[in-house]
């Protein structure tokens, strides 16, 4: 909702701006690296990623380098925003130039990828989504905003709500998994946490929803690749998560790198104008991904940078992240009549609106060095990071070994056991070496006895704790993988420990679902820790020793083999020949069809019994109930999941679709009746002519602890 006073101030300011000053507002600049032995930032990061340089060496080199922030361009009014300024002191210096040394004194916006924490790192989004806890998601976003704004950040390029059904895609780590509703609820919670209830607060930052749209469907799971799908699938499975986040109040949207059915999102008018603004009423700012406008030349839809700038601005793009296409060409495009002044003015107005909403015109200096230092890694932040990690780790197997007894003698093995810096995962904000605690760090902190396992012979112990999986550089952007299998070294280690005859607990670190067959075979218990953040080690020990009862449930299916991807996601479309014993059915000759671990799966140290399911039609949907009992001997949190299925529709529908869920706390022996109200609109879909329809007839309601293990109730919808 536009504020009249802000709109008045925008109009007054726009009347004073020259064409060049308007164009300058469209340009987001990054800092060029100077020094560091003449290596570029990308070269340093690449050398760290491939092992030619240690992370500490890379950090030291970056610390010794300096950034060129193009201050002359800033003074000339040619920069409206920066990306990646990571300190309040530096941001205030640049802001001072903008406010005090330019003709109109228009303040800057500083945008940073604050994805799962700034200095205090929480679990990667895919991990945190496994908590199925909107209140937690909002609290961790609020913490991120408090730290980031203290360091001079005004906008975060988050939440990412790309529905991600293919674990080969590295950026599944940044998503809430394979379900549209979960991604949307995650996005809503993050927007509320980042922005608070008043953007002018010093600890509030604007949320930028990304990547609009369908980036998670990149063909082959290969980053930046094409996306091609039916309009029905786009509307039903991919678009809703962005809409939820936008309608939660996000003030910025970032189009995706990919093309969507042949039109790159950066120049896609249907997305940026027809859907985003006309259908959803969005009046915030759009900003390209890094260099994405210029890359429309590589896509083959723009002849040159000038053409790319023309197409992007006319499609509805407002700000150009770092490519310089707008800065170099929009003035001449307006003068030539290829971009109208009205189009330019709308883009500038959207940018200025966000700056006014943030209160930057009246209060441009939001923090200082002392406030920044005091805001980082507070004890309460570490406590929240530990809680988030506890609630995000999924217990995948337990043959009765866990929880471990106090005083047990532990043999600690695996490359991931003692490297705290690997715990933070992709996009780890402003984390510093030593910030994050490994399992070994946690054991040292608690004075838990252990022996490190390196080479033969194995030391005498009661149980092995083996830490394996992906390093943080192996997931995230530009980290797609053709194989999701465990490494030969990890498998060999697991086998060697198993052959000792001692019980084995495997802790898996990763930014995506992996093929964990060998871990399941050789270990007595398997804990999926993901990349859990700052308090990784302590949180893992809390779970292993039973101080916390595991409650997390998977939000992405785990493949039995990489070759299953991406066809094994939980809401796949039904086929006329579903998999069976008969040869001519939809299956593989050399791998199972079903995932190793299904969507919604996760074990506990207690057990739950489901019974007495019922479902009835209401005036505007379906009301369903089920009885859940804790049949174990300790309290636990159970995530009760409600799915529906339309057995006979006008278009082929998914095998099941998540409709609702609720996390319930149950004491030993306690029984609760859990109820769900499914709105009628959730049952609808788009027919062959793109009409939204809701069928009469049978609807199946499935409720249980995961998508595979449910009870069934039927409703003869609108015929009862």
Beta strands, then each sheet from edge to edge (+ up, - down):
strand 1: 27-30
strand 2: 32-34
strand 3: 66-68
strand 4: 81-83
strand 5: 109-112
strand 6: 155-156
strand 7: 206-212
strand 8: 252-255
strand 9: 259-260
strand 10: 263-264
strand 11: 285-287
strand 12: 320-321
strand 13: 394-398
strand 14: 410-413
strand 15: 450-452
strand 16: 463-469
strand 17: 503-509
strand 18: 525-528
strand 19: 608-618
strand 20: 621-630
strand 21: 636-645
strand 22: 657-666
strand 23: 671-679
strand 24: 685-686
strand 25: 692-693
strand 26: 697-704
strand 27: 710-717
sheet 1: 11+ 8+ 7+ 6+ 5+ 4+ 1+ 12+
sheet 2: 2+ 3-
sheet 3: 9+ 10-
sheet 4: 13+ 18- 17- 16- 14- 15-
sheet 5: 19+ 20- 23+
sheet 6: 22+ 21- 26+ 27-
sheet 7: 24+ 25-
end
